[in-house]
Amino acid sequence: MPTSYDLRLASHAKINLGLSVLRKRKDGYHDIQTIFQEIAFHDTLYFRKRSGAFSLTTDTADLPTGDDNLVFQAVRLLKKHTGCPGTVAIHIEKRIPLGAGLGGGSSNAAATLTGLNRLFQLGLSQQRLACLGAELGSDVAFFLYGGTALGTGRGEQIHLLPNFPDAWIVLINPGIHVSSAWAYKNINLKLTNSQSIFSVSRQFKTGDITEISFERLENGFEEPVMERYPIIRSIKAQLYEHGAEWALMSGSGSTVFGIFRKEDIAEEALRHIERTNWLGVVTRIHHRE
């Protein structure tokens, strides 16, 4: 953690409560439909105004700090579109694992856009920031809104939904990196009912997770990923065995999450499932501010 800074922002992870890959588009991307859910588990970004060149540091050796980092790209994009006059040093305190289906890089990029907008009083609206975010990555726009939202198109078209009920989340990541490109290449594409995911979101208004038709919230990436990495299927089964109301792989993996009604049940489940060198976290739903 830096000893001095001008702004500190939490950069939250997300889970996908359901994810359907509908079709491959002519531009090479895929049309999807997903329900994004922000969770309390987060990285922290520290911003400090400085003279000279932009600086990016992190406490994680595996995280690149050059122009292949989305934070670096976000700074460059914002300067291009706004002529942002200032320069910053940004430090990322990393907790969200890389390539885990939790959106850590996209969330960091969104936090960077938000942070620079505040720090230099650029006056950009949330909608404008989300449009810039969509240029950086498919789910960056979601993190400019947070909470619960439907993602369509590549995932960059965001439609706000009623808050998902309060619940506890267990995250289990077995340390397997799943390439999104590989997952898309190996998915069994099929047309799905475009209303299936959205219709379930109406049940969120009840405020009771036991009233939600979770069985309609599947993840199309699970089939190919679990076939290649059977441990992910095992983790999902263990979450159910230890009291999860619903369990699913997030994004293209390899993190699996379980939704629990009570914190003590979630903590007990984690104690039974967690293994050495795995990431195991108990967190909770984070609502839009």
Backbone torsions as a table, in degrees:
resi	resn	phi	psi	omega
1	MET	NA	129.6	179.4
2	PRO	-62.6	149.9	-179.6
3	THR	-76.6	-24.4	177.4
4	SER	-143.3	145.3	-179.8
5	TYR	-161.3	159.4	-179.7
6	ASP	-96.6	-23.7	-177.4
7	LEU	-154.5	138.8	175.9
8	ARG	-126.7	130.8	-179.8
9	LEU	-130.9	137.8	170.4
10	ALA	-76.5	140.1	179.8
11	SER	-121.4	95.5	-168.5
12	HIS	-77.6	150.7	172.2
13	ALA	-81.5	170.0	174.6
14	LYS	-133.4	159.2	165.8
15	ILE	-122.1	159.3	174.1
16	ASN	-103.0	112.1	-179.4
17	LEU	-70.4	-19.8	173.9
18	GLY	-166.4	150.4	-178.4
19	LEU	-152.0	117.1	177.1
20	SER	-116.1	127.1	173.0
21	VAL	-94.3	115.4	-170.1
22	LEU	-88.2	-46.4	-174.9
23	ARG	-167.0	158.5	173.1
24	LYS	-91.0	135.8	-176.4
25	ARG	-93.7	166.1	-179.6
26	LYS	-64.5	-26.2	-179.7
27	ASP	-83.2	3.2	178.2
28	GLY	94.5	-17.6	175.9
29	TYR	-80.7	174.0	177.8
30	HIS	-118.0	142.8	169.9
31	ASP	-80.9	130.5	179.5
32	ILE	-129.1	167.9	168.4
33	GLN	-137.4	125.3	-176.5
34	THR	-147.4	153.8	170.2
35	ILE	-106.3	112.2	175.6
36	PHE	-82.3	139.6	173.5
37	GLN	-133.5	119.6	176.4
38	GLU	-73.2	141.6	178.1
39	ILE	-125.2	165.1	-173.3
40	ALA	-71.2	-27.3	179.0
41	PHE	-57.1	130.7	-171.1
42	HIS	-154.3	157.3	163.2
43	ASP	-86.4	171.0	173.8
44	THR	-129.4	131.9	177.6
45	LEU	-110.8	132.9	178.8
46	TYR	-112.9	129.7	-178.1
47	PHE	-115.5	134.5	176.1
48	ARG	-138.1	125.2	175.7
49	LYS	-64.1	143.6	179.8
50	ARG	-153.1	164.1	171.6
51	SER	-95.3	159.8	-179.6
52	GLY	89.3	-157.0	-172.7
53	ALA	-80.2	157.3	175.1
54	PHE	-61.9	141.0	-179.9
55	SER	-128.5	134.6	177.4
56	LEU	-128.3	123.7	178.1
57	THR	-130.7	164.7	-179.8
58	THR	-153.9	163.3	176.8
59	ASP	-95.5	8.9	-177.1
60	THR	-118.2	117.8	-175.0
61	ALA	-64.5	-29.1	-176.1
62	ASP	-78.6	-10.2	-176.2
63	LEU	-90.2	119.5	179.1
64	PRO	-67.1	148.4	180.0
65	THR	-120.1	13.1	177.6
66	GLY	-94.6	-158.6	-173.7
67	ASP	-75.3	0.6	172.4
68	ASP	-91.0	1.2	174.5
69	ASN	-89.7	134.5	-177.2
70	LEU	-64.1	-27.5	176.1
71	VAL	-65.0	-45.5	176.7
72	PHE	-57.8	-45.3	-179.3
73	GLN	-66.1	-36.2	178.8
74	ALA	-64.5	-42.0	177.7
75	VAL	-60.9	-46.4	-178.8
76	ARG	-64.6	-41.0	-179.4
77	LEU	-65.5	-43.2	-178.5
78	LEU	-65.6	-39.3	178.7
79	LYS	-65.1	-38.6	179.4
80	LYS	-63.0	-41.7	-174.2
81	HIS	-87.4	-21.4	-175.3
82	THR	-121.1	-14.1	-173.9
83	GLY	66.0	29.2	-178.5
84	CYS	-42.8	118.6	-170.5
85	PRO	-77.5	-18.4	-172.3
86	GLY	-95.9	168.5	176.1
87	THR	-125.9	146.4	-177.3
88	VAL	-132.7	160.8	163.8
89	ALA	-109.4	130.8	179.5
90	ILE	-120.2	130.9	174.6
91	HIS	-116.7	130.9	179.1
92	ILE	-104.9	117.5	171.7
93	GLU	-91.1	104.0	-166.0
94	LYS	-93.1	128.5	175.0
95	ARG	-127.8	-31.4	179.7
96	ILE	-75.7	123.3	-177.9
97	PRO	-65.6	152.7	-179.2
98	LEU	-76.2	143.1	174.4
99	GLY	56.5	41.8	-173.6
100	ALA	-112.6	1.4	-178.0
101	GLY	82.5	15.1	-177.6
102	LEU	-109.2	-0.3	173.3
103	GLY	73.8	26.4	-174.9
104	GLY	-60.1	-46.0	-179.5
105	GLY	-64.9	-41.7	179.1
106	SER	-65.5	-40.4	178.3
107	SER	-63.7	-41.2	177.0
108	ASN	-60.9	-40.5	178.7
109	ALA	-63.8	-43.5	179.5
110	ALA	-63.8	-41.8	178.3
111	ALA	-63.7	-34.4	177.9
112	THR	-65.7	-45.6	177.6
113	LEU	-60.1	-44.7	179.2
114	THR	-63.7	-44.5	-177.2
115	GLY	-63.6	-45.6	-179.7
116	LEU	-67.9	-35.7	177.4
117	ASN	-61.2	-40.0	178.4
118	ARG	-74.5	-45.8	-171.8
119	LEU	-64.1	-38.5	-176.9
120	PHE	-107.4	11.0	175.2
121	GLN	49.0	54.8	-176.7
122	LEU	-78.1	-20.4	175.4
123	GLY	75.0	20.3	179.8
124	LEU	-79.0	137.2	178.7
125	SER	-73.2	163.5	176.5
126	GLN	-59.2	-39.7	179.2
127	GLN	-63.8	-41.9	179.0
128	ARG	-65.6	-42.0	177.3
129	LEU	-62.0	-39.1	179.1
130	ALA	-65.0	-37.5	176.5
131	CYS	-63.5	-41.4	176.1
132	LEU	-65.2	-41.2	179.2
133	GLY	-59.0	-37.9	-179.5
134	ALA	-63.2	-24.4	176.3
135	GLU	-72.7	-22.0	-176.8
136	LEU	-89.2	-34.3	-177.2
137	GLY	-176.2	159.0	-171.5
138	SER	-63.6	-33.6	-177.0
139	ASP	-110.0	9.6	177.1
140	VAL	-63.5	-39.8	-178.1
141	ALA	-58.0	-38.5	179.8
142	PHE	-56.1	-43.0	-175.0
143	PHE	-69.8	-13.9	173.7
144	LEU	-76.4	-18.1	177.5
145	TYR	-105.9	-48.2	-179.9
146	GLY	74.8	-167.0	179.5
147	GLY	70.6	-132.6	-179.8
148	THR	-119.0	129.4	-176.5
149	ALA	-154.1	150.1	172.9
150	LEU	-89.0	131.0	175.9
151	GLY	-110.9	128.4	178.1
152	THR	-128.8	-175.8	-172.0
153	GLY	65.7	-130.7	173.5
154	ARG	-78.3	-4.4	-171.5
155	GLY	113.4	-7.5	-175.9
156	GLU	-86.5	-13.4	177.9
157	GLN	-90.1	112.9	-169.4
158	ILE	-107.9	129.5	178.1
159	HIS	-125.7	115.1	-175.5
160	LEU	-67.6	140.6	-178.2
161	LEU	-120.1	164.4	172.9
162	PRO	-57.8	149.7	179.0
163	ASN	-57.6	134.9	170.5
164	PHE	-66.6	144.4	-179.0
165	PRO	-58.4	152.7	175.0
166	ASP	-56.8	134.2	-180.0
167	ALA	-161.9	162.6	176.0
168	TRP	-99.8	144.3	-175.6
169	ILE	-122.5	131.5	169.5
170	VAL	-105.2	124.1	175.7
171	LEU	-105.2	130.1	174.7
172	ILE	-126.8	119.8	176.8
173	ASN	-122.1	117.3	-175.4
174	PRO	-82.2	10.8	177.0
175	GLY	80.8	18.7	178.8
176	ILE	-98.6	128.1	175.5
177	HIS	-91.5	121.1	177.8
178	VAL	-107.9	119.5	178.0
179	SER	-69.5	126.6	177.3
180	SER	-60.7	-38.2	179.1
181	ALA	-61.7	-42.0	177.7
182	TRP	-64.1	-42.9	-178.0
183	ALA	-62.5	-43.9	178.7
184	TYR	-65.1	-37.4	-179.1
185	LYS	-66.5	-30.6	-173.4
186	ASN	-103.9	1.8	179.5
187	ILE	-73.4	147.5	177.0
188	ASN	-87.7	93.9	-175.4
189	LEU	-67.5	132.7	174.6
190	LYS	-154.1	146.9	177.2
191	LEU	-70.0	135.3	-179.7
192	THR	-120.6	163.9	178.1
193	ASN	-66.7	111.9	-174.6
194	SER	-66.1	-13.8	179.8
195	GLN	-92.8	-11.7	-170.1
196	SER	-61.3	-45.9	-178.9
197	ILE	-73.6	-47.7	-176.8
198	PHE	-60.1	-39.4	-176.7
199	SER	-64.1	-33.3	179.1
200	VAL	-65.0	-31.2	-176.5
201	SER	-62.7	-22.5	177.9
202	ARG	-64.1	-26.3	-179.1
203	GLN	-75.7	-12.2	179.4
204	PHE	-63.2	-28.2	-177.1
205	LYS	-63.3	-19.7	-178.6
206	THR	-67.3	-23.8	-178.4
207	GLY	75.4	10.8	-175.3
208	ASP	-130.3	115.0	-176.8
209	ILE	-66.8	-20.4	179.5
210	THR	-73.5	-10.9	179.9
211	GLU	-94.3	1.0	-174.6
212	ILE	-94.9	134.8	179.5
213	SER	-82.0	73.3	-175.1
214	PHE	-60.7	-28.2	-176.5
215	GLU	-61.1	-15.9	178.8
216	ARG	-90.1	-2.6	-178.0
217	LEU	-105.4	77.3	-179.1
218	GLU	-97.3	168.3	177.3
219	ASN	-121.2	114.6	-177.0
220	GLY	-63.8	-17.4	179.2
221	PHE	-80.3	-15.8	-174.6
222	GLU	-60.5	-42.4	-175.2
223	GLU	-56.6	-56.3	-179.4
224	PRO	-69.0	-36.2	-177.0
225	VAL	-69.9	-42.1	-179.9
226	MET	-70.5	-29.2	176.8
227	GLU	-65.8	-37.8	-179.7
228	ARG	-81.2	-33.9	-177.4
229	TYR	-126.4	83.1	-175.4
230	PRO	-59.3	-22.4	-179.8
231	ILE	-61.0	-29.4	-179.9
232	ILE	-68.1	-39.1	175.6
233	ARG	-63.7	-39.5	179.5
234	SER	-63.9	-42.6	178.8
235	ILE	-61.0	-43.7	179.5
236	LYS	-60.6	-43.8	179.5
237	ALA	-63.5	-39.0	179.9
238	GLN	-66.7	-35.8	177.2
239	LEU	-61.5	-42.7	176.1
240	TYR	-64.1	-42.9	-178.1
241	GLU	-58.9	-30.2	-176.3
242	HIS	-105.5	24.2	165.7
243	GLY	105.6	8.4	179.2
244	ALA	-67.6	137.7	172.8
245	GLU	-71.6	-32.7	179.9
246	TRP	-156.6	145.3	177.4
247	ALA	-139.6	144.4	-175.9
248	LEU	-161.3	152.8	170.6
249	MET	-77.0	142.4	179.6
250	SER	-95.6	132.0	179.2
251	GLY	57.1	-137.0	177.6
252	SER	-93.2	13.0	174.7
253	GLY	91.6	176.0	11.4
254	SER	-104.8	9.8	179.3
255	THR	-70.3	136.0	173.4
256	VAL	-114.9	138.6	179.1
257	PHE	-121.1	150.9	172.5
258	GLY	-122.3	142.4	178.9
259	ILE	-104.8	128.8	-175.0
260	PHE	-127.1	148.6	178.8
261	ARG	-76.3	-33.8	-173.0
262	LYS	-128.7	146.8	-178.2
263	GLU	-63.7	-40.8	-176.3
264	ASP	-66.0	-34.4	176.9
265	ILE	-67.6	-40.8	178.8
266	ALA	-63.9	-43.9	179.7
267	GLU	-63.0	-40.5	179.6
268	GLU	-66.4	-39.9	177.8
269	ALA	-61.0	-44.0	-179.9
270	LEU	-61.2	-40.9	180.0
271	ARG	-60.2	-35.2	-178.7
272	HIS	-78.0	-30.0	-169.9
273	ILE	-98.0	-36.5	-171.6
274	GLU	-58.9	141.7	178.4
275	ARG	-126.9	160.1	175.8
276	THR	-57.8	136.4	179.1
277	ASN	74.3	4.5	171.3
278	TRP	-96.1	153.7	168.9
279	LEU	-90.4	124.3	175.0
280	GLY	-129.3	125.1	-174.3
281	VAL	-138.6	137.2	166.5
282	VAL	-104.4	123.5	-178.7
283	THR	-139.8	-165.5	179.4
284	ARG	-148.4	169.9	177.9
285	ILE	-61.1	139.2	176.8
286	HIS	-117.4	121.5	-176.9
287	HIS	-87.5	156.3	179.0
288	ARG	-61.3	137.3	-178.7
289	GLU	-87.2	NA	NA
